[in-house]
Structures are given as structure tokens and as C-alpha cells.
């Protein structure tokens, strides 16, 4: 998760816990007056994405007629109830978020969650790997207007999910030793995109799997050891910061966000992969405004930070890589947190999305052109001259 000084106000961002879980190292992107800090734990994952597959759908191409499934009103209703249950139900449990990349290793984040009905949520990350990460975080969402949700199931993301995927009811099953209703999300090409297990009694999300177009599991999240109570959880840890860095504004209306483009902000209305702008906020630092934009299709989530300035000269914990033909910096070791500067603006992307989607997103955002041949040659001659004439 983001460390507890992360510049993301959980009151206005409904997918913070899931988005925070993307980062698998302590990272700092220092730009004038602004620090993006994150931490999470990474441990080897025993199963590779190639070992767990779904055989019920084709990998791509034109599906057979029977592969196309009609949307289910029951499935849509269950997902809406799941998003509401995450706000209205009092519960506590352990959330485990696992993600696989293109290799057999992956990242795992474990957090304890306490939530009071219609009120605050306390999150304590267990394996983030830093001392500060073990402190409880107290959500400032006291009125339930901007809930964090469970396993990424919120009202906003459910709407996006139903827009971009076909949601169907898949019967009953079990999760965390509880009877569950199963809902699936299918792509237009007939491949399975995700599967949800919703508690039969409360509709609270208990498990979620996400698949790539080749039917490999790329993300598996569970909410286990769940206990329900009509009262506020008494076992929740006390203390901890009541709000991350800020103050961040409440979510800005879409029209107001897009109007910022007239002031020189990028604010793309959408990003590749069918990712729509669904939330955004800003905060003031000593050197100016920081803009945080959230994009999603209901499953994948990409956060784009914008701030005027330049990157720090040294970025500890980051390495230079090439993505979509552009040199940028990636947080080690997961490389799903990316940053670079272009034309006086620093861009930071934090992505919970397939690798190809991330590449496409990086490719469409602004980048400075590499120096031309003669500019590189002139720099080389200057260095050579300084070697020949050390007093020059």
C-alpha cells in the first residue's frame, strides 16, 4: 500500500486500497515541493500465471456464437449490492492482494481491515516492509460518500465494469468457508476477464480473480477471516494518522477537471485500454498544484499524477528503463510505478493493469524527444575537449 504519508486522500478516492497495493517497494519521486511515497511488501508467489488458467473461453479472435454471453440483470444487481455492502456493513478481516507479472514471480500485499457501518475504515498493512507501514491508517470517509470498497468493488467501478464488460451470473460457490454468489465479467471477444465471489448473506466481496486474454490468472485477491458485527469493531487499533498528505480536494466534477486543460494541464479524458477518467482531485504544495487523476474500465486502474517541475537528480529505488520507446524511471522491483519529466511537467503513473495496457498508456503521454545526432556529437566533442585540456 501507499505509505501513510501518501498524497492520496482516501475520502475522495474509492479505490485507494487496491490502487495502493500496486507498489512493491518504498519509492519516492521528488519534484519541487512534492513527494510521492509508497510502500508494499513483495514475496515470491508459488504459482505462476501460466499454471492457473480458465479453459471456458477462447484466448482471442472471433468467438463462436455460444461464447458470447448475454448480460445478466441479476449479476448487475449483485455487484451493486456488493459495493453497497462494503459501506453499510460493519466487518473486519484480512485482505490479501496478489498480482502476477510476465514472470513466475509476483507481488503479495496483506492488510488487516476494520470497517464500521457507514463510517470509518482502518487499514493496517502487515507486510509492507517498512516500520511506518505497520501503523494503522484511519480513513477520513466518515460519511461513506467516497468509500474504499472491498477488493476494488465500488459503485463507480461497478458502473464502469458494466459499461466495458458483459457481467453474468455464474451460480453459487464458496469462499472463506462461506456460501457465495459468483459473478463473472466477460470481454466482447468471448474471453473471461474476471470472476467475483460475493458473500451470500451480506453480498460483501470475498474473492476476485482477474484473467488476461489468454485465460491466465494475473491477479487474485481474497478477503478472509471475515467477521461481521452491528457495532464498530472493538479490536481495531487506535491511533494512526487520520488523513494522508494533503489537503486534497473532494473529487472534482468532470467538467471542472477537463477545464484544467486550458491552464496547461494534460488531463486526458481517456487512456488506451478503454480506461475512462472517473475521478480526480488536486492539492497545493509549496511550489504549486499537484493533480491526481484516476482512470479505469472497472477492472484495471491507472493513476496519473501531474505536477509542474522536474525530477530530482537522484531517484533512490528507481531504475531507468525503456517503455514504448521512451526512457523513463521505474520503481524497483515491480516496475508498475513509473515516472518521467517532459516539457516542464512531471508525470507519475501507478498502474494496476496488464503490461500491454501500461505500455500503451506510457506511449500516448508526453515525452521529450531524445537529442538529435548533431547535439549528441557536440556533447561528445565537448567532453573530449575537457579531457584533452583539463584547464579548459
Secondary structure as a PSIPRED ss2 file (coil, helix, strand):
# PSIPRED VFORMAT (PSIPRED V4.0)

   1 X C   1.000  0.000  0.000
   2 X C   1.000  0.000  0.000
   3 X C   1.000  0.000  0.000
   4 X C   1.000  0.000  0.000
   5 X C   1.000  0.000  0.000
   6 X C   1.000  0.000  0.000
   7 X C   1.000  0.000  0.000
   8 X C   1.000  0.000  0.000
   9 X C   1.000  0.000  0.000
  10 X C   1.000  0.000  0.000
  11 X C   1.000  0.000  0.000
  12 X C   1.000  0.000  0.000
  13 X C   1.000  0.000  0.000
  14 X C   1.000  0.000  0.000
  15 X C   1.000  0.000  0.000
  16 X H   0.000  1.000  0.000
  17 X H   0.000  1.000  0.000
  18 X H   0.000  1.000  0.000
  19 X H   0.000  1.000  0.000
  20 X H   0.000  1.000  0.000
  21 X C   1.000  0.000  0.000
  22 X C   1.000  0.000  0.000
  23 X C   1.000  0.000  0.000
  24 X C   1.000  0.000  0.000
  25 X C   1.000  0.000  0.000
  26 X C   1.000  0.000  0.000
  27 X E   0.000  0.000  1.000
  28 X E   0.000  0.000  1.000
  29 X E   0.000  0.000  1.000
  30 X E   0.000  0.000  1.000
  31 X E   0.000  0.000  1.000
  32 X C   1.000  0.000  0.000
  33 X C   1.000  0.000  0.000
  34 X E   0.000  0.000  1.000
  35 X E   0.000  0.000  1.000
  36 X E   0.000  0.000  1.000
  37 X E   0.000  0.000  1.000
  38 X E   0.000  0.000  1.000
  39 X C   1.000  0.000  0.000
  40 X C   1.000  0.000  0.000
  41 X C   1.000  0.000  0.000
  42 X C   1.000  0.000  0.000
  43 X C   1.000  0.000  0.000
  44 X C   1.000  0.000  0.000
  45 X C   1.000  0.000  0.000
  46 X C   1.000  0.000  0.000
  47 X C   1.000  0.000  0.000
  48 X C   1.000  0.000  0.000
  49 X C   1.000  0.000  0.000
  50 X C   1.000  0.000  0.000
  51 X C   1.000  0.000  0.000
  52 X C   1.000  0.000  0.000
  53 X E   0.000  0.000  1.000
  54 X C   1.000  0.000  0.000
  55 X C   1.000  0.000  0.000
  56 X C   1.000  0.000  0.000
  57 X C   1.000  0.000  0.000
  58 X C   1.000  0.000  0.000
  59 X C   1.000  0.000  0.000
  60 X C   1.000  0.000  0.000
  61 X C   1.000  0.000  0.000
  62 X C   1.000  0.000  0.000
  63 X C   1.000  0.000  0.000
  64 X C   1.000  0.000  0.000
  65 X H   0.000  1.000  0.000
  66 X H   0.000  1.000  0.000
  67 X H   0.000  1.000  0.000
  68 X C   1.000  0.000  0.000
  69 X C   1.000  0.000  0.000
  70 X C   1.000  0.000  0.000
  71 X C   1.000  0.000  0.000
  72 X C   1.000  0.000  0.000
  73 X H   0.000  1.000  0.000
  74 X H   0.000  1.000  0.000
  75 X H   0.000  1.000  0.000
  76 X H   0.000  1.000  0.000
  77 X H   0.000  1.000  0.000
  78 X H   0.000  1.000  0.000
  79 X H   0.000  1.000  0.000
  80 X H   0.000  1.000  0.000
  81 X H   0.000  1.000  0.000
  82 X H   0.000  1.000  0.000
  83 X H   0.000  1.000  0.000
  84 X H   0.000  1.000  0.000
  85 X H   0.000  1.000  0.000
  86 X H   0.000  1.000  0.000
  87 X H   0.000  1.000  0.000
  88 X H   0.000  1.000  0.000
  89 X C   1.000  0.000  0.000
  90 X C   1.000  0.000  0.000
  91 X E   0.000  0.000  1.000
  92 X E   0.000  0.000  1.000
  93 X E   0.000  0.000  1.000
  94 X E   0.000  0.000  1.000
  95 X E   0.000  0.000  1.000
  96 X E   0.000  0.000  1.000
  97 X E   0.000  0.000  1.000
  98 X E   0.000  0.000  1.000
  99 X E   0.000  0.000  1.000
 100 X E   0.000  0.000  1.000
 101 X C   1.000  0.000  0.000
 102 X C   1.000  0.000  0.000
 103 X C   1.000  0.000  0.000
 104 X C   1.000  0.000  0.000
 105 X C   1.000  0.000  0.000
 106 X E   0.000  0.000  1.000
 107 X E   0.000  0.000  1.000
 108 X E   0.000  0.000  1.000
 109 X E   0.000  0.000  1.000
 110 X E   0.000  0.000  1.000
 111 X E   0.000  0.000  1.000
 112 X E   0.000  0.000  1.000
 113 X E   0.000  0.000  1.000
 114 X E   0.000  0.000  1.000
 115 X E   0.000  0.000  1.000
 116 X C   1.000  0.000  0.000
 117 X C   1.000  0.000  0.000
 118 X C   1.000  0.000  0.000
 119 X C   1.000  0.000  0.000
 120 X C   1.000  0.000  0.000
 121 X E   0.000  0.000  1.000
 122 X E   0.000  0.000  1.000
 123 X E   0.000  0.000  1.000
 124 X E   0.000  0.000  1.000
 125 X E   0.000  0.000  1.000
 126 X C   1.000  0.000  0.000
 127 X C   1.000  0.000  0.000
 128 X C   1.000  0.000  0.000
 129 X C   1.000  0.000  0.000
 130 X C   1.000  0.000  0.000
 131 X H   0.000  1.000  0.000
 132 X H   0.000  1.000  0.000
 133 X H   0.000  1.000  0.000
 134 X H   0.000  1.000  0.000
 135 X C   1.000  0.000  0.000
 136 X C   1.000  0.000  0.000
 137 X E   0.000  0.000  1.000
 138 X E   0.000  0.000  1.000
 139 X C   1.000  0.000  0.000
 140 X C   1.000  0.000  0.000
 141 X C   1.000  0.000  0.000
 142 X C   1.000  0.000  0.000
 143 X C   1.000  0.000  0.000
 144 X C   1.000  0.000  0.000
 145 X C   1.000  0.000  0.000
 146 X C   1.000  0.000  0.000
 147 X C   1.000  0.000  0.000
 148 X C   1.000  0.000  0.000
 149 X C   1.000  0.000  0.000
 150 X E   0.000  0.000  1.000
 151 X C   1.000  0.000  0.000
 152 X C   1.000  0.000  0.000
 153 X E   0.000  0.000  1.000
 154 X C   1.000  0.000  0.000
 155 X H   0.000  1.000  0.000
 156 X H   0.000  1.000  0.000
 157 X H   0.000  1.000  0.000
 158 X H   0.000  1.000  0.000
 159 X H   0.000  1.000  0.000
 160 X H   0.000  1.000  0.000
 161 X H   0.000  1.000  0.000
 162 X H   0.000  1.000  0.000
 163 X H   0.000  1.000  0.000
 164 X H   0.000  1.000  0.000
 165 X C   1.000  0.000  0.000
 166 X E   0.000  0.000  1.000
 167 X E   0.000  0.000  1.000
 168 X E   0.000  0.000  1.000
 169 X E   0.000  0.000  1.000
 170 X E   0.000  0.000  1.000
 171 X E   0.000  0.000  1.000
 172 X E   0.000  0.000  1.000
 173 X E   0.000  0.000  1.000
 174 X E   0.000  0.000  1.000
 175 X E   0.000  0.000  1.000
 176 X C   1.000  0.000  0.000
 177 X C   1.000  0.000  0.000
 178 X E   0.000  0.000  1.000
 179 X E   0.000  0.000  1.000
 180 X E   0.000  0.000  1.000
 181 X E   0.000  0.000  1.000
 182 X E   0.000  0.000  1.000
 183 X E   0.000  0.000  1.000
 184 X E   0.000  0.000  1.000
 185 X E   0.000  0.000  1.000
 186 X E   0.000  0.000  1.000
 187 X C   1.000  0.000  0.000
 188 X C   1.000  0.000  0.000
 189 X C   1.000  0.000  0.000
 190 X C   1.000  0.000  0.000
 191 X C   1.000  0.000  0.000
 192 X E   0.000  0.000  1.000
 193 X E   0.000  0.000  1.000
 194 X E   0.000  0.000  1.000
 195 X E   0.000  0.000  1.000
 196 X E   0.000  0.000  1.000
 197 X E   0.000  0.000  1.000
 198 X E   0.000  0.000  1.000
 199 X E   0.000  0.000  1.000
 200 X C   1.000  0.000  0.000
 201 X C   1.000  0.000  0.000
 202 X C   1.000  0.000  0.000
 203 X C   1.000  0.000  0.000
 204 X C   1.000  0.000  0.000
 205 X E   0.000  0.000  1.000
 206 X E   0.000  0.000  1.000
 207 X E   0.000  0.000  1.000
 208 X E   0.000  0.000  1.000
 209 X E   0.000  0.000  1.000
 210 X E   0.000  0.000  1.000
 211 X E   0.000  0.000  1.000
 212 X C   1.000  0.000  0.000
 213 X C   1.000  0.000  0.000
 214 X C   1.000  0.000  0.000
 215 X C   1.000  0.000  0.000
 216 X E   0.000  0.000  1.000
 217 X E   0.000  0.000  1.000
 218 X E   0.000  0.000  1.000
 219 X E   0.000  0.000  1.000
 220 X E   0.000  0.000  1.000
 221 X E   0.000  0.000  1.000
 222 X E   0.000  0.000  1.000
 223 X E   0.000  0.000  1.000
 224 X E   0.000  0.000  1.000
 225 X E   0.000  0.000  1.000
 226 X E   0.000  0.000  1.000
 227 X E   0.000  0.000  1.000
 228 X E   0.000  0.000  1.000
 229 X C   1.000  0.000  0.000
 230 X C   1.000  0.000  0.000
 231 X C   1.000  0.000  0.000
 232 X C   1.000  0.000  0.000
 233 X C   1.000  0.000  0.000
 234 X C   1.000  0.000  0.000
 235 X C   1.000  0.000  0.000
 236 X C   1.000  0.000  0.000
 237 X C   1.000  0.000  0.000
 238 X C   1.000  0.000  0.000
 239 X C   1.000  0.000  0.000
 240 X C   1.000  0.000  0.000
 241 X C   1.000  0.000  0.000
 242 X C   1.000  0.000  0.000
 243 X C   1.000  0.000  0.000
 244 X C   1.000  0.000  0.000
 245 X C   1.000  0.000  0.000
 246 X C   1.000  0.000  0.000
 247 X C   1.000  0.000  0.000
 248 X C   1.000  0.000  0.000
 249 X C   1.000  0.000  0.000
 250 X C   1.000  0.000  0.000
 251 X C   1.000  0.000  0.000
 252 X C   1.000  0.000  0.000
 253 X C   1.000  0.000  0.000
 254 X H   0.000  1.000  0.000
 255 X H   0.000  1.000  0.000
 256 X H   0.000  1.000  0.000
 257 X H   0.000  1.000  0.000
 258 X H   0.000  1.000  0.000
 259 X H   0.000  1.000  0.000
 260 X H   0.000  1.000  0.000
 261 X H   0.000  1.000  0.000
 262 X H   0.000  1.000  0.000
 263 X H   0.000  1.000  0.000
 264 X C   1.000  0.000  0.000
 265 X C   1.000  0.000  0.000
 266 X C   1.000  0.000  0.000
 267 X C   1.000  0.000  0.000
 268 X C   1.000  0.000  0.000
 269 X C   1.000  0.000  0.000
 270 X E   0.000  0.000  1.000
 271 X E   0.000  0.000  1.000
 272 X C   1.000  0.000  0.000
 273 X C   1.000  0.000  0.000
 274 X C   1.000  0.000  0.000
 275 X E   0.000  0.000  1.000
 276 X E   0.000  0.000  1.000
 277 X E   0.000  0.000  1.000
 278 X E   0.000  0.000  1.000
 279 X E   0.000  0.000  1.000
 280 X E   0.000  0.000  1.000
 281 X E   0.000  0.000  1.000
 282 X E   0.000  0.000  1.000
 283 X E   0.000  0.000  1.000
 284 X E   0.000  0.000  1.000
 285 X E   0.000  0.000  1.000
 286 X C   1.000  0.000  0.000
 287 X C   1.000  0.000  0.000
 288 X E   0.000  0.000  1.000
 289 X E   0.000  0.000  1.000
 290 X E   0.000  0.000  1.000
 291 X E   0.000  0.000  1.000
 292 X E   0.000  0.000  1.000
 293 X E   0.000  0.000  1.000
 294 X E   0.000  0.000  1.000
 295 X E   0.000  0.000  1.000
 296 X E   0.000  0.000  1.000
 297 X C   1.000  0.000  0.000
 298 X C   1.000  0.000  0.000
 299 X C   1.000  0.000  0.000
 300 X C   1.000  0.000  0.000
 301 X E   0.000  0.000  1.000
 302 X E   0.000  0.000  1.000
 303 X E   0.000  0.000  1.000
 304 X E   0.000  0.000  1.000
 305 X E   0.000  0.000  1.000
 306 X E   0.000  0.000  1.000
 307 X E   0.000  0.000  1.000
 308 X E   0.000  0.000  1.000
 309 X C   1.000  0.000  0.000
 310 X C   1.000  0.000  0.000
 311 X C   1.000  0.000  0.000
 312 X C   1.000  0.000  0.000
 313 X C   1.000  0.000  0.000
 314 X C   1.000  0.000  0.000
 315 X C   1.000  0.000  0.000
 316 X C   1.000  0.000  0.000
 317 X C   1.000  0.000  0.000
 318 X E   0.000  0.000  1.000
 319 X E   0.000  0.000  1.000
 320 X E   0.000  0.000  1.000
 321 X E   0.000  0.000  1.000
 322 X E   0.000  0.000  1.000
 323 X E   0.000  0.000  1.000
 324 X C   1.000  0.000  0.000
 325 X C   1.000  0.000  0.000
 326 X E   0.000  0.000  1.000
 327 X E   0.000  0.000  1.000
 328 X E   0.000  0.000  1.000
 329 X E   0.000  0.000  1.000
 330 X E   0.000  0.000  1.000
 331 X E   0.000  0.000  1.000
 332 X C   1.000  0.000  0.000
 333 X C   1.000  0.000  0.000
 334 X C   1.000  0.000  0.000
 335 X C   1.000  0.000  0.000
 336 X C   1.000  0.000  0.000
 337 X E   0.000  0.000  1.000
 338 X E   0.000  0.000  1.000
 339 X E   0.000  0.000  1.000
 340 X E   0.000  0.000  1.000
 341 X E   0.000  0.000  1.000
 342 X E   0.000  0.000  1.000
 343 X C   1.000  0.000  0.000
 344 X C   1.000  0.000  0.000
 345 X E   0.000  0.000  1.000
 346 X E   0.000  0.000  1.000
 347 X E   0.000  0.000  1.000
 348 X E   0.000  0.000  1.000
 349 X E   0.000  0.000  1.000
 350 X E   0.000  0.000  1.000
 351 X E   0.000  0.000  1.000
 352 X E   0.000  0.000  1.000
 353 X C   1.000  0.000  0.000
 354 X C   1.000  0.000  0.000
 355 X H   0.000  1.000  0.000
 356 X H   0.000  1.000  0.000
 357 X H   0.000  1.000  0.000
 358 X H   0.000  1.000  0.000
 359 X H   0.000  1.000  0.000
 360 X H   0.000  1.000  0.000
 361 X H   0.000  1.000  0.000
 362 X H   0.000  1.000  0.000
 363 X H   0.000  1.000  0.000
 364 X H   0.000  1.000  0.000
 365 X C   1.000  0.000  0.000
 366 X C   1.000  0.000  0.000
 367 X C   1.000  0.000  0.000
 368 X C   1.000  0.000  0.000
 369 X C   1.000  0.000  0.000
 370 X C   1.000  0.000  0.000
 371 X C   1.000  0.000  0.000
 372 X C   1.000  0.000  0.000
 373 X H   0.000  1.000  0.000
 374 X H   0.000  1.000  0.000
 375 X H   0.000  1.000  0.000
 376 X H   0.000  1.000  0.000
 377 X H   0.000  1.000  0.000
 378 X H   0.000  1.000  0.000
 379 X H   0.000  1.000  0.000
 380 X H   0.000  1.000  0.000
 381 X H   0.000  1.000  0.000
 382 X H   0.000  1.000  0.000
 383 X H   0.000  1.000  0.000
 384 X H   0.000  1.000  0.000
 385 X H   0.000  1.000  0.000
 386 X H   0.000  1.000  0.000
 387 X H   0.000  1.000  0.000
 388 X H   0.000  1.000  0.000
 389 X C   1.000  0.000  0.000
 390 X C   1.000  0.000  0.000
 391 X C   1.000  0.000  0.000
 392 X C   1.000  0.000  0.000
